[in-house]
Amino acid sequence: MRHLLLTLRYRGTNYHGFQVQQNALSVAQVVQDAVEAVFGARLDVKGCSRTDAGVHALHYALNFWAETSIPVEKLPLALNRHLPDTVRVNEARQVPQ
């Protein structure tokens, strides 16, 4: 199991903050959708903080655990294929537990 750290940039205009919400679209939801498309499982992503609706970010950190052999340097490309243009993965790194 690998501990992965992603940094994102996003335009939050169409999102109701980072954290998943039952009645509104969030940044975490679209990231989880992309992670599920790449890894084949709905993995739990943990953001560095909560944000309000409409907030933008240039360097937002999140982490998750995944069982994968995909080279870490290829993860941004793989995830960005499944993300809307308003959310982009800048970088991915494997980090210590």
C-alpha positions in Angstrom: 0.0 0.0 0.0 1.4 3.4 -1.0 0.8 6.7 0.7 0.4 9.3 -2.0 0.3 13.1 -1.8 -1.2 15.2 -4.5 -1.1 18.9 -5.0 -4.0 20.4 -6.9 -5.0 23.7 -8.4 -8.7 24.4 -8.9 -11.2 27.1 -9.8 -13.9 26.7 -7.1 -16.6 28.8 -8.8 -18.8 25.7 -9.6 -18.0 23.8 -6.3 -19.4 24.0 -2.9 -16.0 23.8 -1.1 -13.6 20.9 -0.9 -15.3 18.4 1.4 -17.8 15.9 0.0 -21.4 17.0 0.5 -24.6 15.1 0.0 -26.5 17.8 -1.9 -23.8 19.7 -3.8 -20.8 19.2 -6.0 -17.4 19.5 -4.3 -13.8 19.3 -5.3 -13.3 16.2 -3.3 -16.1 14.5 -5.1 -14.6 15.1 -8.6 -11.1 14.0 -7.3 -12.6 10.8 -5.9 -14.3 10.2 -9.2 -11.0 10.5 -11.0 -9.2 8.3 -8.4 -11.9 5.7 -8.8 -11.5 5.7 -12.6 -7.7 5.3 -12.4 -7.5 2.9 -9.4 -10.8 1.0 -9.8 -11.9 1.7 -6.2 -13.5 4.6 -4.4 -10.6 5.6 -2.2 -10.9 8.1 0.7 -9.0 11.3 0.0 -8.1 13.6 2.8 -7.6 17.3 2.1 -5.4 19.6 4.0 -8.3 21.8 5.0 -11.9 22.6 4.3 -12.8 25.5 2.0 -15.9 27.5 1.4 -18.0 27.5 -1.8 -16.4 29.3 -4.6 -12.8 29.3 -3.2 -10.0 28.8 -5.7 -6.6 27.2 -5.0 -3.2 27.1 -6.7 -1.5 24.6 -4.4 -3.9 22.5 -2.4 -2.6 19.3 -0.8 -4.5 16.0 -0.3 -3.4 12.4 0.4 -4.7 8.9 0.1 -3.6 5.3 0.3 -3.6 3.1 -2.8 -2.4 -0.3 -4.0 -0.9 0.6 -7.4 2.1 0.0 -9.6 1.6 3.2 -11.6 4.8 5.2 -11.4 4.1 8.2 -9.2 5.3 10.7 -11.9 2.6 9.4 -14.2 -0.3 9.9 -11.7 -1.0 13.6 -12.6 -1.4 12.7 -16.3 -3.6 9.7 -15.5 -5.8 11.6 -13.0 -6.1 14.7 -15.1 -7.6 12.7 -17.9 -10.6 12.1 -15.7 -10.8 15.5 -14.1 -12.7 18.6 -15.4 -10.6 21.5 -16.6 -11.4 23.3 -13.4 -9.5 20.8 -11.3 -5.9 19.8 -12.2 -3.3 17.7 -10.4 0.0 19.6 -10.3 2.2 16.9 -8.7 2.1 13.5 -7.1 4.6 12.1 -4.6 4.9 9.0 -2.5 5.3 10.1 1.1 6.2 8.2 4.3 3.5 6.8 6.5 
